[in-house]
Amino acid sequence: MSKKRILFLGETYRADAITWMNGLQEFGDFEIVTWELQKSSVGFSRVSRLAELMVAFFAIRKIAKEFNPDMVIAERTTSYGFLAALTGIQPVAIAQQGITDLWPHNSPLFIFKKMLQDYAFKKATLIHAWGEVMANHMKKSNANMSKVLLLPKGINLEQFTFSDNQDKTRIEAIVTRALEPEYRHIKILRAFGILKKKNIPFRLVIVGDGSMRKSLENLARELGIEKEVVFKGRKTNSEVAQLLKESNFYISMPSTEGVSASLFEAMACGCFPIVTDLPGNRSWIKNQENGILIPNGRFKILAEELQYALERNLWRKTAIHRNRKFIEENANYAVNMKKIAEVYNELINHKNF
């Protein structure tokens, strides 16, 4: 019996996209062909990207004719979601990637993006909400909620295994977000600058790369914490898992958040999470119960809470064991991606019936 074929529209280098496609191949035995926009959506490149979007339909139709897909899936409910809906291929599944794909709110293209999203919502057979915060946005956007599948892709629990390092006498913190402005590593470094002045022992591991790396390294020197801060650069999933298991705190201070696989990975590995107080994080973290929520951008509070949490290792131990159990029950890649693959097969089979 030949494999069912899926056309994937999205940025294939992104970890979320890789997880999605790998899960479909592993648990659904699908054959996947991909297509993505080549122009950046940042700055002056937006004009070129819009022009590319206008002609993309013809390129996708050509691929579809050659590949003859049984289904099309797309990242985002705007650009790729719109293109997926426009192809006429059925079934079509689209996924919202953040708390909203209509970002930033003050963009001159906001109304245009909203039109694309409305069309994609209307034409989609299935709409993925990786978390409750996304489903809430879909409801406010008048999407047909009977089409919505609320389920995270999950993480590989065989790779991200549990380790209890909460008996360590110093802060062994880790950050695993891209070194880009929206993840606000500057705030994190300033918090650790405060801890340094208080003579609180720590080591901060920063995993990942991005446009902010050099300026962050310079800031660490300015704050006098360059010996305690280690910039690891990009690492494989297995290397990230090992670094997480060697840490006792996970820190993430973005300005916006949808469903964070990085947070799931940290919770699975036994890191105590301290993250920004955002709707996307509140779905998983209850403040002062299984982690700590920090008001947006308040690095002084981050420093205070780190010091406070370091003194309460028994509380942290209880929290990290509870977190591992939560991830096993709600964000297990092997369970969740199998369900998603089964839904896709049902949609395809129903079309062919």
N, C-alpha and C positions, 0 to 999 in steps of 0.2 A: 504494500500500500504506500503510495507516494506521500511525502510530507506535505502538510498544509503550509502555505506560503504567506508571509506577512511583510508588508511594506512599512518600514519604520521611517517616519519623518522627524528629524531632530538632530541635536548636536551629539554625535557619537562619542566624543571624547569625554563627555561628562560622566561622572561616577554613577549618577542616578540612571542615566540612559544605559550604561553598561550592565548595571544590575538588572534592569528591566529586561533587556534583550537576552542576557545569559540565563535568567530565570525561565523565560519562555522556551529557550532551546533545551534547557535541562529538564524541565517538567512538562513541556508540551510537545517537544520534539518538532518544533517549527523550523522552517527554513526562512531566514530573514535577509532582506535586501534593504539598504539604507540610502537616504538622500538627505542632504542638509544645505542650508543657505551658506554661502561662502563669505558674504560681507558682514562686517561687524555692525552691531546696533548701537555703538557708542559714538558720540560726537558727530563729526562731519560725515562719518561713514553711514549714518542713518539714511541719508539721501540715496546712496548707492544700494543700500539694503532694500529700501522701498522699491527702487527700480527693479532689483532682482526679484523681489516678491511678485511684481507684476508679470514677469515672464516665466516664473517658476512653474506655473500650472502646466505649461507645454512640456517642460523638461520632465516633470513627474508623470504626465500622461504617457510620454515615450517609454519611461521605465516600466510603468504599469502594463503597457502593451506587450513589452518584451518578457516581463516577469510573470504576468498574469496572477497577481496576488489574490488570495482568498479573503484578505482583510487588510485594512490600513490602520496604523496606530500613530499617534503624534504627541510629542512633548508640547506643552503649553496650549492654552485654549485660544490664543490669538493667532500669531503667524502660522505655525505648523498646523495647528488645529483647524484654522480656516482653510488652508490648502488641502488638508485631508478631507474635509467636508466637501470641498469644491470638486474633488476628483470624481465623485459619483460612485466610487468603490464602496461596497457594503459587505460586511459591517465596518463601521469606523469607530475607533475608541480614541478619545483625547484625554489628556491629563493636565490638570493645573499644577504648576511647578512650585508656586509659593502661596502665601496667604492670599495673594491676588496676582494675576498676570497683567493687570492694568496698572502698570508702574512705570515711572513715577506719576503721582496724581496730578502734578502740575505740568505734565508733558503737553506740548501743543498737539501731540498725536493721540491724546487720551480718547477723544470722541471716536476717532478712526479705529483705534484698537477695540473700543467697546462695540462698534459695529461688527468687526471681525469676530469677536467673541460671541456675540448674540447669534450670529449665523452658525458658528461652530456648535454652540449649545443646541440649537434647533435641529441641525442635521445629524448630530452624533447619535450612534446607536448606544454607546456606553461612555460615561464620563467618570474618570478616575478622580477621587478625592483621597489623597494619601493620608489625610488627617481631618479631624473634625472642623478645624478652623477653615479649611478649604471648602468643606461642605456647607458651612455657614455662609461663606461668600457666594457660593453657587445659588443658594436659596435666595439671598438678597438680590441676586442678578436674574431671578425668575427662571432659572434653569429647571427643566423637568426633573424633579428629584427621584422619580421612579427609574431614571436612567443612571443614577449616581451609585457607584460602588465605593463605599467608604472602607478602605483597607490599605495600610501601608505595605510597601514592597517587603520591608523587613531587612534583616541583616543575617549573614551567615554565622550561626552560633557555634559551628564547629571550628571556625577560624577565630572568632572573637570570644574566647573562653574566659572564665571568671578567675579573678585573683584578688585576695584580700590583703591590701597593703596599708590598712588604716592604723596599724600599730607604729608606723614610722613617726619619729619625733620631729620631723621637719616637713614643710609643705613641699611635696613633689608634684607640681602641677603640670598639666599638658594642655596645649591648644592645638586643634587639628583643622582649623579653617584656613581658607586661602588668604594670602597676605594682600588683601584688597581693602579699600577704605570702608566698605559697608560692614566689615567684620570688626572694625575698631580695636585693633591690637594696641593702638596708642593708649587707649583707656586702661587696658590690662597692664601694660608696662608701667604706667603711672601709678597704678595700685601697688605694684611690686616695688616701685621706688619708695613708697611710703613704708612698706614692710621693712625695707632695707634700713631706713632711718630709725626704725624701732628695734633693730637688731633681731628680727624674727628670721630664723633660718629657712631658706627655701632654695629650690631649683626649679626653673621654669623651662620646659621644653616646648618649642614652637615648631610644629610640623607643617610643611607646605611651602609654597612659593607664590610670588605675585609681584605686582608693581610697587608695593610698599616695602619690600624687603630691605633695601639699602637704608631708607629713612628710618625704619624700625631698629636696625642695627646701630645707627647713629644715635637714636634716642636712648637705647639701652646704655651706650657709653656716657651720654650726657647725664643720665640718672645714676651712674655709678654702679650699675647692676650687670655689666657685660660679662662678668665672671660667673654669675648665677644663671644667666639666660643662654640657652643653647638653641641656635637656629639649625634645624635638621634638614630643611629643604623637603622636596617631594619624596615620599616613601611609598612602597607597595602596601597593599592591604595587610599582608602578613607582618610587615615591619611596623605598621601603625598599631596593629593588635598587640605586638610585643611591647611597644612603648607605652600603650595604655595600661597594660598589666603591670608595668613597673611604676606607675603613678598612683597617687592617692586622691588627687583632685583633677577634675575636668572643668575648664573655663571656656565660656563662649559668650561674647558680648556684642552680637550683631544689632543693627538698628531695626531689622525686620527679620521674621522667621516664619517658615511654613512648617514642614516636617523635616527635622534634621536627622539624617542617617548618622552623622557624627555624634550626636547626642545618644542615639541608640547604641552605637558601638561602645561609647564610654560607659554607659549604664551596664551593658553586657559584661564588660571587662572588670567591673568593680571600682570604677572611679566615682568619687562623690561629685555630683554635678552642681556647678554654680553658673547660672546663665541669666541672660536678660529677661526681665519680667515682660513677656510678650504673649499674646493669645496663643500663638503656636507652641510656645513652651509650657504654658499652663495646662495644656492637654496631657502632659506627661509628668510635669514636676509640680508637686504641692509644696508651697513654701514652708520651710522649717520642718517638713516631714520626710520627704525622700530627696531633698535637695534645697537649694537656696535660689530665690529669684531676686535679681538686682534691678532697681529702678533704672530706666534707660539712661545710659551714659554716666552713671554716678560711680566713678572709680574710687572715691573715698569710702563709699559704703562697701564696695567690693573688698577693699583692704581690711575694713573692720570685720566683715563677715568671714573672710579667710582666717583672720586671727581667732575669731570666736569659734569657728568650726574646728580649727586645729586642736583646741583645748577639749573637744568633746568626741573622742575617738569611739567610745561605745555607741553613741548616737549614730555616728557615721557608719559603723559596722552594721547596725540594724538596717539602716537606709539602703546600703549597697546590696545586701542580700535580698531585700524587698524589690529593689530595682531589677536585679537579675531575673527574679521570678516573673516580674511584670513583662520584661522583654521576651522571655520564653513563651509567655501566654499570648502576647499581642503583636510581636514584631519578629517572629521566626520566619526567615526567608524561605525555608524549605516548606513550611505550611502555607504561607501567604501566596507565594508565587505559584504553588501548585493549584491553589484556588483560582487565581487569576487565569492561569493557562486553561483550566477546566471551563471557566466562563467563556473564554475566547472560542474554544472548541464547540461549545453549545451554540454560540452565536453563528458560527460558520455552518455548523450542521443544520441549524434551523433555516438558514438562508438557502441551503441546498436541498432541503426537504421538499 
